[in-house]
Amino acid sequence: MSRLQRLAPYLFTEIDRAKRAAQAAGRDVIDLGIGDPDRPTPAPLLDAMAAAIRRPEHHRYPANRGSAALRRAAADWLQRRHGVTVDPDTQVLALIGSKEGLAHLPLALLEEGDEVLVPDIGYPVYASATLLAGGVPRYFPLTADRGFLPDPADLAAAAGARTRLLFLNYPNNPTGATAAPGFYAAAVAALRGTGAVVASDAAYLEVVPEPRLRAAARLRCCARRTRRASASWSSTASRRCST
Ligand SMILES: Cc1ncc(COP(=O)(O)O)c(C=O)c1O
């Protein structure tokens, strides 16, 4: 079986198909599908993007890590907002979206048959990216009685000799749960010694109020973090022309 054949149908495509069928049948539908703000992109952002697209230096390939100015701005923002120090040259990478980072991380880290700890319930891309990279998703449950946070002891028990990666996502899609300070340190401690990478998908970092959101940004060691600017600023389509 090819890696492609191992993939289940993409959940959001299926939801969209069901939505369109219901609408075509005249039903009033509340869209609980993909996270995509229904408010317009703020005007100052549109103005800045319109001005940027006219600058000739933006018409050529950027450095493959993203422009130095963009990486520096991202590092400055992390410092200012979350008190986290990162090196813009070695610890910041510009992507076309966090999904790109999530999908490429298993390709970069896994050999055929390596395992990835994936939250169940969770964003489906963690499992599909694992399968596309030839890996095996090992699901750990997120349950209401634990505030949709995994028990670090369960993570430690689930990690085996072939575990290479753990995906965490707080603020969480789809439960809305947030992680209290200390949770990430416990998760990292649970996997210490395994060599596995803890990946914090902080896509929704900016949509919950302080101070809980800081927990995700303070994950410093043995971790990779992805953040998306697009949804926080009602511009999920725009990043493709802003990178
Ligand atoms: C948890 C989570 N991570 C990542 C993404 C993808 O974000 P981006 O638009 O930056 O690729 C989404 C999009 O719905 C998401 O829900």
The ligand as an ORCA input file, in Angstrom:
! r2SCAN-3c Opt
* xyz 0 1
  C      -4.494     23.406     15.155
  C      -4.169     23.964     13.812
  N      -2.870     24.041     13.437
  C      -2.532     24.517     12.216
  C      -3.500     24.944     11.318
  C      -3.066     25.422      9.942
  O      -2.762     26.756      9.999
  P      -2.190     27.559      8.727
  O      -3.364     28.242      8.130
  O      -1.191     28.511      9.331
  O      -1.518     26.578      7.821
  C      -4.860     24.900     11.676
  C      -5.912     25.335     10.730
  O      -7.074     25.119     10.894
  C      -5.188     24.395     12.954
  O      -6.467     24.311     13.349
*
